[in-house]
């Protein structure tokens, strides 16, 4: 089983740290997110993640 742990850093001067943990093996790909102060921060994280995984 492949597991991904991702930790960000402080975003836009906030004190909320962004982090994610997920299982990358099928049949289901699960990701658990925590932190952040606005949904747009997660949209940025997810778009970067999907782009990197597709490479």
Secondary structure, DSSP 4 states (H G I P E B T S, - for coil): --EEEEEEEE-TT-SPEEEEEEE--SS--EEEEE--SSHHHHHHHHHHHHHHHH-
